[in-house]
């Protein structure tokens, strides 16, 4: 995806919908003090999200009303550590909420996935820095690593003269921004870490020193509001307000914060949500056309195959969320690089499965299926835009060499689910 085309996009003000707005109070949202409460709130606001989806697509961001409903429901508080008042949500639950929201609108689900990365990142901050940056867990932060800015190491932190980042998903709901930067020494030479890599850090910026470019105008995933953003003046960022892109795994941390490499796994739920959304819309269209008539064999076969593809995708995504959770909850255990890779490459498999679902459903509807202004047209646009993201691009498979290499080196290595010893359930 690209956010670099400068196209004027209508601006809205998230603060125009306050927490005590009568439309929000009428939803009966409960305080999000548990993950179960967040899911109960989803049931309360899902009709509103559905009603606002077309307008969010037009505006190229979640609407202020939908954004406030999600924020009040706790959708952006899932991943903060319990020790800091957060919910410390599991992979399974975070993935599930992203899938369910994406079943309504993929751009909205994308926002839920991305804004929750901040909770994982914040776990690497000191208690002092966290207290200074986060007045509460209700502090959505947008992060993008690319294109990285340039910063200079100075005493106590970093100096940054300018910086502009693309793909700032969820920025219209954010209270704060952070951005990636390559580190240079005062003499202009690259700053090299212990592994021989140039240091790449993420820096948290003051909200009043950042602006959005309002340039997110893609074909799909429009409600993600992934506008570019930039700092408005040179800044000094204290060391404590930064995090390394190459932060080491920490086996002694709480399970959800041992690894940062799988922070974005729940975004894969967007693919499953798109697939199920298209199936839902096709079922509605077929029911309307039947009007008590008999379902043709071709239509039956196409729908059955599409549902099966979607089922296998959802079960695969849920499995790796559960398996990843089991591995990190094992005391003193870290996931192997091949296991992390197995989780992350599910994104490529998910987009392929969604493409097969789309192909099957096209056989049902033909050209009536792809009107650009329709809800189905929006879902199709979302699918093709999703495919351009690095986590879903098949052309990026060459980056994931660890799983194959591990299996070639040791055929008995425990990599896939069938490598695991089977636990007999029958008593």
One Martini backbone bead per residue (centre of mass of N, CA, C, O) as a GRO file, in nm:
protein
  427
    1UNK     BB    1   0.100   0.033   0.015
    2UNK     BB    2   0.014   0.383  -0.043
    3UNK     BB    3   0.067   0.731   0.104
    4UNK     BB    4   0.209   0.938  -0.127
    5UNK     BB    5  -0.039   1.054  -0.249
    6UNK     BB    6  -0.143   1.375  -0.311
    7UNK     BB    7  -0.464   1.391  -0.160
    8UNK     BB    8  -0.741   1.536  -0.091
    9UNK     BB    9  -0.888   1.504   0.235
   10UNK     BB   10  -1.127   1.498   0.438
   11UNK     BB   11  -1.174   1.657   0.740
   12UNK     BB   12  -1.180   1.545   1.081
   13UNK     BB   13  -1.303   1.543   1.429
   14UNK     BB   14  -1.289   1.333   1.687
   15UNK     BB   15  -1.376   1.542   1.920
   16UNK     BB   16  -1.679   1.578   1.816
   17UNK     BB   17  -1.694   1.302   1.983
   18UNK     BB   18  -1.792   1.237   2.286
   19UNK     BB   19  -1.832   1.022   2.548
   20UNK     BB   20  -2.120   1.194   2.619
   21UNK     BB   21  -2.265   1.137   2.382
   22UNK     BB   22  -2.581   1.038   2.320
   23UNK     BB   23  -2.502   0.817   2.107
   24UNK     BB   24  -2.316   0.667   2.306
   25UNK     BB   25  -2.498   0.626   2.557
   26UNK     BB   26  -2.718   0.456   2.395
   27UNK     BB   27  -2.530   0.187   2.376
   28UNK     BB   28  -2.432   0.077   2.665
   29UNK     BB   29  -2.143   0.103   2.749
   30UNK     BB   30  -1.897  -0.061   2.912
   31UNK     BB   31  -1.643  -0.089   3.097
   32UNK     BB   32  -1.311  -0.203   2.991
   33UNK     BB   33  -1.212  -0.439   3.234
   34UNK     BB   34  -1.241  -0.662   3.008
   35UNK     BB   35  -1.250  -0.871   2.746
   36UNK     BB   36  -1.547  -0.944   2.774
   37UNK     BB   37  -1.645  -0.648   2.765
   38UNK     BB   38  -1.548  -0.586   2.479
   39UNK     BB   39  -1.735  -0.800   2.343
   40UNK     BB   40  -1.997  -0.681   2.445
   41UNK     BB   41  -1.953  -0.410   2.303
   42UNK     BB   42  -1.955  -0.515   2.019
   43UNK     BB   43  -2.255  -0.597   2.025
   44UNK     BB   44  -2.351  -0.295   2.070
   45UNK     BB   45  -2.181  -0.159   1.799
   46UNK     BB   46  -2.209  -0.315   1.522
   47UNK     BB   47  -2.442  -0.157   1.390
   48UNK     BB   48  -2.291   0.110   1.377
   49UNK     BB   49  -2.050   0.015   1.206
   50UNK     BB   50  -2.225  -0.060   0.965
   51UNK     BB   51  -2.357   0.226   0.922
   52UNK     BB   52  -2.053   0.373   0.893
   53UNK     BB   53  -1.885   0.238   0.663
   54UNK     BB   54  -1.944   0.405   0.406
   55UNK     BB   55  -1.839   0.674   0.523
   56UNK     BB   56  -1.552   0.577   0.582
   57UNK     BB   57  -1.488   0.520   0.287
   58UNK     BB   58  -1.525   0.815   0.193
   59UNK     BB   59  -1.321   0.953   0.410
   60UNK     BB   60  -1.070   0.769   0.485
   61UNK     BB   61  -1.204   0.683   0.772
   62UNK     BB   62  -1.306   0.663   1.061
   63UNK     BB   63  -1.557   0.773   1.207
   64UNK     BB   64  -1.616   0.958   1.479
   65UNK     BB   65  -1.840   0.775   1.594
   66UNK     BB   66  -1.699   0.499   1.565
   67UNK     BB   67  -1.437   0.575   1.713
   68UNK     BB   68  -1.569   0.635   1.987
   69UNK     BB   69  -1.703   0.361   2.029
   70UNK     BB   70  -1.439   0.197   2.028
   71UNK     BB   71  -1.291   0.344   2.251
   72UNK     BB   72  -1.506   0.304   2.477
   73UNK     BB   73  -1.493  -0.023   2.436
   74UNK     BB   74  -1.162  -0.098   2.418
   75UNK     BB   75  -1.017  -0.155   2.130
   76UNK     BB   76  -0.728   0.015   2.220
   77UNK     BB   77  -0.656  -0.175   2.511
   78UNK     BB   78  -0.562  -0.481   2.482
   79UNK     BB   79  -0.209  -0.476   2.510
   80UNK     BB   80  -0.169  -0.389   2.787
   81UNK     BB   81  -0.030  -0.429   3.074
   82UNK     BB   82  -0.140  -0.531   3.377
   83UNK     BB   83   0.076  -0.373   3.548
   84UNK     BB   84  -0.062  -0.100   3.382
   85UNK     BB   85  -0.391  -0.164   3.350
   86UNK     BB   86  -0.432  -0.380   3.147
   87UNK     BB   87  -0.539  -0.674   2.949
   88UNK     BB   88  -0.347  -0.870   2.810
   89UNK     BB   89  -0.416  -0.992   2.535
   90UNK     BB   90  -0.459  -1.245   2.344
   91UNK     BB   91  -0.427  -1.363   2.038
   92UNK     BB   92  -0.711  -1.480   2.010
   93UNK     BB   93  -0.880  -1.224   2.089
   94UNK     BB   94  -0.759  -1.022   1.896
   95UNK     BB   95  -0.815  -1.175   1.637
   96UNK     BB   96  -1.125  -1.197   1.671
   97UNK     BB   97  -1.191  -0.896   1.666
   98UNK     BB   98  -1.075  -0.840   1.388
   99UNK     BB   99  -1.256  -1.034   1.232
  100UNK     BB  100  -1.536  -0.917   1.319
  101UNK     BB  101  -1.488  -0.627   1.218
  102UNK     BB  102  -1.405  -0.710   0.921
  103UNK     BB  103  -1.687  -0.827   0.851
  104UNK     BB  104  -1.783  -0.528   0.819
  105UNK     BB  105  -1.481  -0.375   0.806
  106UNK     BB  106  -1.153  -0.371   0.717
  107UNK     BB  107  -1.048  -0.087   0.798
  108UNK     BB  108  -1.147  -0.108   1.089
  109UNK     BB  109  -0.991  -0.367   1.166
  110UNK     BB  110  -0.712  -0.250   1.111
  111UNK     BB  111  -0.719  -0.043   1.339
  112UNK     BB  112  -0.736  -0.248   1.572
  113UNK     BB  113  -0.464  -0.383   1.512
  114UNK     BB  114  -0.259  -0.137   1.507
  115UNK     BB  115  -0.318   0.021   1.777
  116UNK     BB  116  -0.224  -0.240   1.954
  117UNK     BB  117   0.087  -0.228   1.921
  118UNK     BB  118   0.151  -0.025   2.151
  119UNK     BB  119   0.137  -0.217   2.392
  120UNK     BB  120   0.388  -0.377   2.319
  121UNK     BB  121   0.590  -0.144   2.296
  122UNK     BB  122   0.546  -0.029   2.592
  123UNK     BB  123   0.690  -0.274   2.741
  124UNK     BB  124   0.989  -0.136   2.670
  125UNK     BB  125   0.937   0.064   2.879
  126UNK     BB  126   0.978   0.238   3.131
  127UNK     BB  127   0.808   0.343   3.396
  128UNK     BB  128   0.872   0.637   3.354
  129UNK     BB  129   0.801   0.666   3.054
  130UNK     BB  130   0.516   0.558   3.065
  131UNK     BB  131   0.401   0.772   3.262
  132UNK     BB  132   0.465   1.015   3.067
  133UNK     BB  133   0.308   0.903   2.798
  134UNK     BB  134   0.076   0.740   2.977
  135UNK     BB  135  -0.202   0.831   3.145
  136UNK     BB  136  -0.335   0.578   2.998
  137UNK     BB  137  -0.471   0.306   2.822
  138UNK     BB  138  -0.631   0.552   2.678
  139UNK     BB  139  -0.370   0.564   2.436
  140UNK     BB  140  -0.349   0.604   2.127
  141UNK     BB  141  -0.099   0.470   1.891
  142UNK     BB  142   0.089   0.558   1.613
  143UNK     BB  143   0.283   0.342   1.389
  144UNK     BB  144   0.589   0.385   1.189
  145UNK     BB  145   0.887   0.278   1.008
  146UNK     BB  146   0.798   0.411   0.723
  147UNK     BB  147   1.017   0.597   0.638
  148UNK     BB  148   1.305   0.641   0.772
  149UNK     BB  149   1.461   0.839   0.958
  150UNK     BB  150   1.702   1.075   1.092
  151UNK     BB  151   1.933   1.033   1.364
  152UNK     BB  152   2.117   1.176   1.641
  153UNK     BB  153   2.347   1.110   1.865
  154UNK     BB  154   2.314   1.214   2.202
  155UNK     BB  155   2.298   1.324   2.498
  156UNK     BB  156   2.019   1.131   2.617
  157UNK     BB  157   1.970   1.085   2.285
  158UNK     BB  158   1.788   1.251   2.016
  159UNK     BB  159   1.816   1.406   1.697
  160UNK     BB  160   1.553   1.564   1.496
  161UNK     BB  161   1.474   1.746   1.206
  162UNK     BB  162   1.318   1.524   1.028
  163UNK     BB  163   0.986   1.366   0.955
  164UNK     BB  164   0.827   1.102   0.750
  165UNK     BB  165   0.533   0.892   0.752
  166UNK     BB  166   0.384   0.612   0.649
  167UNK     BB  167   0.115   0.431   0.741
  168UNK     BB  168  -0.094   0.577   0.970
  169UNK     BB  169  -0.275   0.386   1.121
  170UNK     BB  170  -0.526   0.538   1.317
  171UNK     BB  171  -0.458   0.853   1.344
  172UNK     BB  172  -0.761   0.965   1.400
  173UNK     BB  173  -0.746   0.805   1.701
  174UNK     BB  174  -0.491   0.940   1.804
  175UNK     BB  175  -0.270   1.082   2.065
  176UNK     BB  176  -0.013   0.949   1.921
  177UNK     BB  177   0.327   0.929   1.786
  178UNK     BB  178   0.540   0.704   1.600
  179UNK     BB  179   0.887   0.653   1.468
  180UNK     BB  180   1.122   0.560   1.251
  181UNK     BB  181   1.497   0.536   1.284
  182UNK     BB  182   1.806   0.609   1.183
  183UNK     BB  183   2.131   0.591   1.322
  184UNK     BB  184   2.365   0.852   1.403
  185UNK     BB  185   2.650   1.000   1.441
  186UNK     BB  186   2.792   1.308   1.484
  187UNK     BB  187   2.984   1.242   1.218
  188UNK     BB  188   2.763   1.069   1.020
  189UNK     BB  189   2.781   0.790   1.103
  190UNK     BB  190   2.679   0.492   1.148
  191UNK     BB  191   2.504   0.320   1.394
  192UNK     BB  192   2.632   0.032   1.553
  193UNK     BB  193   2.566  -0.269   1.660
  194UNK     BB  194   2.650  -0.581   1.792
  195UNK     BB  195   2.543  -0.714   1.496
  196UNK     BB  196   2.616  -0.493   1.257
  197UNK     BB  197   2.381  -0.289   1.271
  198UNK     BB  198   2.187  -0.044   1.207
  199UNK     BB  199   2.021   0.154   1.393
  200UNK     BB  200   1.667   0.101   1.485
  201UNK     BB  201   1.417   0.329   1.586
  202UNK     BB  202   1.159   0.425   1.807
  203UNK     BB  203   0.968   0.732   1.842
  204UNK     BB  204   0.821   0.941   2.068
  205UNK     BB  205   0.579   1.197   2.013
  206UNK     BB  206   0.446   1.486   2.033
  207UNK     BB  207   0.135   1.576   1.936
  208UNK     BB  208   0.205   1.895   1.890
  209UNK     BB  209   0.451   1.785   1.669
  210UNK     BB  210   0.220   1.667   1.484
  211UNK     BB  211   0.115   1.580   1.144
  212UNK     BB  212  -0.116   1.532   0.896
  213UNK     BB  213  -0.152   1.484   0.536
  214UNK     BB  214  -0.417   1.381   0.409
  215UNK     BB  215  -0.330   1.111   0.183
  216UNK     BB  216  -0.557   0.889   0.208
  217UNK     BB  217  -0.638   0.738  -0.133
  218UNK     BB  218  -0.742   0.451  -0.188
  219UNK     BB  219  -0.924   0.179  -0.287
  220UNK     BB  220  -0.876   0.041  -0.001
  221UNK     BB  221  -0.887   0.049   0.335
  222UNK     BB  222  -0.990   0.343   0.407
  223UNK     BB  223  -1.068   0.340   0.722
  224UNK     BB  224  -0.768   0.334   0.831
  225UNK     BB  225  -0.628   0.615   0.792
  226UNK     BB  226  -0.316   0.597   0.642
  227UNK     BB  227  -0.165   0.851   0.695
  228UNK     BB  228   0.060   1.064   0.682
  229UNK     BB  229   0.338   1.188   0.891
  230UNK     BB  230   0.480   1.472   1.085
  231UNK     BB  231   0.712   1.683   1.190
  232UNK     BB  232   0.724   2.044   1.269
  233UNK     BB  233   1.008   2.008   1.426
  234UNK     BB  234   1.276   2.000   1.585
  235UNK     BB  235   1.402   1.729   1.804
  236UNK     BB  236   1.421   1.600   2.133
  237UNK     BB  237   1.478   1.254   2.227
  238UNK     BB  238   1.468   1.058   2.468
  239UNK     BB  239   1.580   0.749   2.525
  240UNK     BB  240   1.317   0.656   2.692
  241UNK     BB  241   1.145   0.724   2.403
  242UNK     BB  242   1.253   0.434   2.303
  243UNK     BB  243   1.288   0.167   2.045
  244UNK     BB  244   1.400  -0.124   1.920
  245UNK     BB  245   1.370  -0.314   1.638
  246UNK     BB  246   1.596  -0.527   1.780
  247UNK     BB  247   1.465  -0.634   2.016
  248UNK     BB  248   1.502  -0.861   2.238
  249UNK     BB  249   1.421  -1.133   2.367
  250UNK     BB  250   1.213  -1.205   2.679
  251UNK     BB  251   1.165  -1.476   2.884
  252UNK     BB  252   1.077  -1.305   3.165
  253UNK     BB  253   0.841  -1.202   3.051
  254UNK     BB  254   0.548  -1.172   2.980
  255UNK     BB  255   0.420  -1.352   2.731
  256UNK     BB  256   0.323  -1.105   2.533
  257UNK     BB  257   0.650  -0.975   2.568
  258UNK     BB  258   0.883  -1.157   2.458
  259UNK     BB  259   0.783  -1.069   2.171
  260UNK     BB  260   0.780  -0.851   1.870
  261UNK     BB  261   0.746  -1.018   1.596
  262UNK     BB  262   0.415  -1.092   1.669
  263UNK     BB  263   0.238  -0.833   1.704
  264UNK     BB  264   0.082  -0.852   1.398
  265UNK     BB  265  -0.092  -1.109   1.376
  266UNK     BB  266  -0.400  -1.004   1.399
  267UNK     BB  267  -0.413  -0.878   1.104
  268UNK     BB  268  -0.493  -1.150   0.960
  269UNK     BB  269  -0.805  -1.120   1.022
  270UNK     BB  270  -0.885  -0.948   0.778
  271UNK     BB  271  -0.908  -1.171   0.567
  272UNK     BB  272  -1.137  -1.332   0.703
  273UNK     BB  273  -1.340  -1.098   0.709
  274UNK     BB  274  -1.363  -1.057   0.406
  275UNK     BB  275  -1.459  -1.339   0.328
  276UNK     BB  276  -1.717  -1.340   0.509
  277UNK     BB  277  -1.842  -1.088   0.391
  278UNK     BB  278  -1.880  -1.200   0.103
  279UNK     BB  279  -2.057  -1.436   0.186
  280UNK     BB  280  -2.286  -1.281   0.320
  281UNK     BB  281  -2.364  -1.117   0.065
  282UNK     BB  282  -2.423  -1.363  -0.116
  283UNK     BB  283  -2.645  -1.490   0.049
  284UNK     BB  284  -2.836  -1.250   0.032
  285UNK     BB  285  -2.857  -1.248  -0.280
  286UNK     BB  286  -2.961  -1.537  -0.318
  287UNK     BB  287  -3.215  -1.512  -0.146
  288UNK     BB  288  -3.343  -1.283  -0.318
  289UNK     BB  289  -3.353  -1.457  -0.589
  290UNK     BB  290  -3.515  -1.708  -0.508
  291UNK     BB  291  -3.796  -1.690  -0.366
  292UNK     BB  292  -3.835  -2.020  -0.312
  293UNK     BB  293  -3.649  -2.145  -0.486
  294UNK     BB  294  -3.405  -2.328  -0.647
  295UNK     BB  295  -3.088  -2.434  -0.603
  296UNK     BB  296  -2.827  -2.448  -0.784
  297UNK     BB  297  -2.554  -2.643  -0.824
  298UNK     BB  298  -2.342  -2.425  -0.879
  299UNK     BB  299  -2.409  -2.245  -0.640
  300UNK     BB  300  -2.376  -2.452  -0.420
  301UNK     BB  301  -2.079  -2.519  -0.476
  302UNK     BB  302  -1.959  -2.235  -0.446
  303UNK     BB  303  -2.053  -2.181  -0.156
  304UNK     BB  304  -1.933  -2.431  -0.023
  305UNK     BB  305  -1.638  -2.373  -0.102
  306UNK     BB  306  -1.615  -2.093   0.028
  307UNK     BB  307  -1.679  -2.181   0.317
  308UNK     BB  308  -1.444  -2.383   0.340
  309UNK     BB  309  -1.212  -2.189   0.297
  310UNK     BB  310  -1.280  -2.007   0.537
  311UNK     BB  311  -1.270  -2.218   0.760
  312UNK     BB  312  -0.972  -2.299   0.723
  313UNK     BB  313  -0.857  -2.022   0.778
  314UNK     BB  314  -0.971  -1.970   1.060
  315UNK     BB  315  -0.854  -2.227   1.192
  316UNK     BB  316  -0.557  -2.158   1.131
  317UNK     BB  317  -0.543  -1.890   1.281
  318UNK     BB  318  -0.638  -1.998   1.555
  319UNK     BB  319  -0.418  -2.204   1.596
  320UNK     BB  320  -0.168  -2.008   1.597
  321UNK     BB  321  -0.269  -1.851   1.835
  322UNK     BB  322  -0.273  -2.091   2.032
  323UNK     BB  323   0.017  -2.191   1.988
  324UNK     BB  324   0.161  -1.930   2.060
  325UNK     BB  325   0.047  -1.915   2.346
  326UNK     BB  326   0.163  -2.180   2.452
  327UNK     BB  327   0.464  -2.111   2.408
  328UNK     BB  328   0.475  -1.841   2.584
  329UNK     BB  329   0.347  -1.987   2.851
  330UNK     BB  330   0.601  -2.128   2.874
  331UNK     BB  331   0.832  -2.146   3.088
  332UNK     BB  332   1.123  -2.003   2.963
  333UNK     BB  333   0.999  -1.970   2.676
  334UNK     BB  334   1.070  -1.961   2.326
  335UNK     BB  335   1.025  -1.897   2.019
  336UNK     BB  336   1.114  -1.995   1.732
  337UNK     BB  337   1.183  -1.870   1.432
  338UNK     BB  338   1.006  -2.086   1.283
  339UNK     BB  339   0.747  -2.032   1.451
  340UNK     BB  340   0.711  -1.738   1.387
  341UNK     BB  341   0.701  -1.780   1.081
  342UNK     BB  342   0.447  -1.957   1.077
  343UNK     BB  343   0.264  -1.730   1.165
  344UNK     BB  344   0.328  -1.500   0.952
  345UNK     BB  345   0.268  -1.675   0.683
  346UNK     BB  346  -0.045  -1.677   0.716
  347UNK     BB  347  -0.102  -1.424   0.549
  348UNK     BB  348  -0.054  -1.547   0.271
  349UNK     BB  349  -0.263  -1.774   0.301
  350UNK     BB  350  -0.508  -1.591   0.354
  351UNK     BB  351  -0.508  -1.433   0.085
  352UNK     BB  352  -0.539  -1.681  -0.094
  353UNK     BB  353  -0.809  -1.777   0.023
  354UNK     BB  354  -0.965  -1.517  -0.041
  355UNK     BB  355  -0.926  -1.537  -0.348
  356UNK     BB  356  -1.086  -1.804  -0.377
  357UNK     BB  357  -1.349  -1.697  -0.273
  358UNK     BB  358  -1.389  -1.481  -0.487
  359UNK     BB  359  -1.388  -1.664  -0.736
  360UNK     BB  360  -1.639  -1.828  -0.653
  361UNK     BB  361  -1.840  -1.581  -0.624
  362UNK     BB  362  -1.828  -1.477  -0.915
  363UNK     BB  363  -1.993  -1.720  -1.031
  364UNK     BB  364  -2.265  -1.628  -0.902
  365UNK     BB  365  -2.284  -1.300  -1.008
  366UNK     BB  366  -2.092  -1.153  -1.171
  367UNK     BB  367  -2.117  -0.823  -1.262
  368UNK     BB  368  -2.311  -0.749  -1.017
  369UNK     BB  369  -2.072  -0.786  -0.797
  370UNK     BB  370  -1.878  -0.509  -0.903
  371UNK     BB  371  -1.986  -0.259  -0.780
  372UNK     BB  372  -1.813   0.004  -0.649
  373UNK     BB  373  -2.056   0.123  -0.448
  374UNK     BB  374  -2.077  -0.134  -0.307
  375UNK     BB  375  -2.024  -0.354  -0.059
  376UNK     BB  376  -1.880  -0.560  -0.238
  377UNK     BB  377  -1.687  -0.363  -0.368
  378UNK     BB  378  -1.544  -0.294  -0.105
  379UNK     BB  379  -1.438  -0.578  -0.037
  380UNK     BB  380  -1.268  -0.607  -0.293
  381UNK     BB  381  -1.091  -0.360  -0.250
  382UNK     BB  382  -0.977  -0.458   0.020
  383UNK     BB  383  -0.836  -0.708  -0.083
  384UNK     BB  384  -0.636  -0.574  -0.289
  385UNK     BB  385  -0.502  -0.389  -0.080
  386UNK     BB  386  -0.403  -0.603   0.118
  387UNK     BB  387  -0.202  -0.747  -0.085
  388UNK     BB  388   0.012  -0.497  -0.064
  389UNK     BB  389   0.094  -0.596   0.198
  390UNK     BB  390   0.366  -0.744   0.338
  391UNK     BB  391   0.198  -0.973   0.504
  392UNK     BB  392   0.046  -1.070   0.206
  393UNK     BB  393   0.288  -1.110   0.016
  394UNK     BB  394   0.414  -1.353  -0.183
  395UNK     BB  395   0.690  -1.212  -0.268
  396UNK     BB  396   0.790  -1.236   0.054
  397UNK     BB  397   0.870  -1.538   0.106
  398UNK     BB  398   1.187  -1.512   0.088
  399UNK     BB  399   1.212  -1.396   0.387
  400UNK     BB  400   1.111  -1.699   0.477
  401UNK     BB  401   1.365  -1.940   0.564
  402UNK     BB  402   1.362  -2.093   0.842
  403UNK     BB  403   1.169  -2.334   0.810
  404UNK     BB  404   1.307  -2.483   0.579
  405UNK     BB  405   1.593  -2.492   0.700
  406UNK     BB  406   1.518  -2.654   0.955
  407UNK     BB  407   1.412  -2.907   0.801
  408UNK     BB  408   1.670  -2.969   0.638
  409UNK     BB  409   1.857  -2.999   0.891
  410UNK     BB  410   1.585  -3.127   1.056
  411UNK     BB  411   1.331  -3.348   1.011
  412UNK     BB  412   1.258  -3.355   1.341
  413UNK     BB  413   1.163  -3.088   1.364
  414UNK     BB  414   0.952  -2.869   1.546
  415UNK     BB  415   0.705  -2.698   1.342
  416UNK     BB  416   0.454  -2.847   1.288
  417UNK     BB  417   0.169  -2.984   1.411
  418UNK     BB  418   0.260  -3.285   1.321
  419UNK     BB  419   0.523  -3.280   1.511
  420UNK     BB  420   0.355  -3.315   1.743
  421UNK     BB  421   0.261  -3.471   2.003
  422UNK     BB  422   0.000  -3.672   2.074
  423UNK     BB  423  -0.298  -3.615   2.257
  424UNK     BB  424  -0.507  -3.820   2.405
  425UNK     BB  425  -0.862  -3.789   2.454
  426UNK     BB  426  -0.941  -4.068   2.503
  427UNK     BB  427  -1.083  -4.252   2.799
   0.00000   0.00000   0.00000
